[in-house]
Amino acid sequence: MKLPHLLQIEGLDREQITTILDTAEEMEAVGQRELKKIPALRGVTIVNAFFEDSTRTKMSFDLAAKRLSADTMAFSGKGSSTSKGESLRDTVQTIAAMGIDGFVIRHKGSGAPQRAMDWTGLPVINAGDGMHGHPTQALLDAFAMRHALGDLEGKHVAIVGDLFHSRVVRSNLHCLRTLGAKVTLVAPPTLLPPGVRDWPVTQGCEITTDLDAVVEDVDSLMMLRVQRERMSGGFFPSESEYTDGWGLTRERLARLPEHAVICHPGPMNRGLEIAPEAADAARSLILDQVAAGVSVRMAVLFHVFSGGEGSAA
Amino acid sequence: MSTILITGADILGEGRADVLIRDGAIAEIGSGLDAQDAQRIDADGLIALPGLVDPHTHLREPGREDTETIASGARAAAAGGYTAVMAMANTTPVTDTATAAEWVYDRGMQAPHVDVFPVGAVSKGLAGAELAELGLMNRSRAGVRMFSDDGKCVADPVLMRRALEYVTAFGGVIAQHAQDPVLAPHTSCCDEGPYSGQLGLPGWPAVAEESIIARDIMLAKAAGSRLHVCHVSTAGSVELIRWGKAQGVDVTAEATPHHLALSVELLQSYDSVYKVNPPLRSAEDIEALRAGLADGTIDVVGTDHAPHGLADKQHDFEIAAFGMLGLETAVSVICTHLVREGRMSWADVAQAMSVRPARLAGLTGHGRPLAAGEPANITLVDPQASVVVDRDASQSRSRNNPWHGRELHGRVVATLLRGQATLLDGMVQPLTGATV
């Protein structure tokens, strides 16, 4: 399967998502070998252009590319020409002129990866753009949940918390619904995204402010980070009030069905949206998600840059 | 001065007629007119409108001459059928003193393609704290009667009240950029709703516009003053203005061609050419604006012509500058989306794009009926022609044209400013005096 790019989950069908996840299974096996490397992308040069700070996603993409034998170059917005006022267009076109094969881009501005692709004509993988999307996060979440729960068709996933600022939820909605999961969105009224009830992807989803009404009926509880750095104007009265209403507390943890799992895209605010007992519980997939990130990103890089022909591993 | 004979034009209220122009004024209107010495303009099939007046133009001079000058903006105006434009005050330096207003006015006088009238700032430096020299600007050579902090809202209700009260002394009008800066801070760039949510762009809620309009209508009523609302963008705003007029408040409103035609859906491309303030809105808002313009609730069409260079636009959407070009395409947009749809007649267009804008700005030499003795400010439009917009053919120094590549109907063929053709056969005339 050849993917021209990965800007968002929207537009991928179930078969394509499943193929990526299946490829990720093969890539996971690569990561368990003694020699954790295959030559699939030998000779391919990928620029990891992180205009916005990132640790885990940047490292995950870098490791994924290296395991596929791609050459990588790192670009950071800080201290670069962008900090001197160069436009995004000039920056990406300058890098493209060096003869690279494509970009992995993270940017604080929604749509920046799409514009970079428009301006350079090169394949772009979106590593998180503003409040818009984070497609590889959605795929790795699905990968981790599929491992734990099996086929996600009919499974009930509740996504809880700061939906307003979350690019993760936007991508997860498309991914999970395409895979047939039932999705419930839970948030304080002030942290529901504008017009969320009118989005095509949320038609048929339950959208509620009452976590307690949901917690006993889920197969997976996906807690989102409260993005304190984006908070202004008082989205909720206090952290303790937030935790009381929308945190995965010890009490709510006890009410989760036995088989249900816990996800969090990280980094976590322990004690705010998730109690330490929940984060560290055996049913927590948080570290599995991180591990899945490398395998899934290997799969995405493989399908975008190799043409996806033949066996991945 | 030259003599011009326009033959066979469709003159509003007169039917097909000839127009004889001598010494910059209309000498005669009738059938079978002749003049041996006249330059002839064959206007068969063309509609003659009073020269268009734009109540809302950004000419960028002084300060950003790399994106537009008064001269280049004047040429763009002539290309769009305009004979007068109101130049907004958010230049560098700001037009907030009599000296600054006279500078813009004098510079405009050197640009032969259009009459340029400065809009004065409401507050010093557009800072929203202290009144600018409203009276001195009015009494200056520029004779400023319209004041606006456009680009920014006069958010302080006390300052807005004082401004409205102050201009009653000389019949001025306060033109408000309605944007509550707390509800919609400068980062807001997308109509708040399903699209802003899905695209992850900071929302610009309708209530940020509507709450200011509601407040200002009440302030204008209390002050017994004149309020003009710039670039109305939401259905709720149209309702509020309708309500204000019903209350007897002297409130006028303006809609831009882009808000009448382009919707928020275009932001899915993340192309910053569609980034404008206030933002493009929903189909329901567009319909309300069209209905409001058709029934006169929206009084005038203003272009909000906002030139920007590539360097200011080629960033990610949230960082890129607000604004799009508008002077050269306004008539075609209105023709395409309102006239051809049967929502407005050409007589309505004359009212919304010439007569009322001139009255709003206190211009006495523009927006006049086409009649003997009146200044020969005339725009000839071919309503049957269609054009595919080419941004590279623009007279503006900038290229941020949202209509590039789109087909529009109706084309401005000629523009006459006091009997002098500034546009002829669709070509801007090489008049002397311009400092392009």
Interface residues (C-beta under 8 A of the other chain):
Chain A: S87 L88 R89 D90 H107 K108 G109 S110 G111 A112 Q114 R115 D118 W119 D129 G130 M131 H132 G133 R167 R170 P193 P194 G195 V196 D198 W199 V201 G233
Chain B: V182 E192 G193 P194 Y195 S196 G197 Q198 L199 G200 L201 P202 G203 P205 S269 Y270 D271 L310 A311 Q314 H315 D316 F317 E318 I319
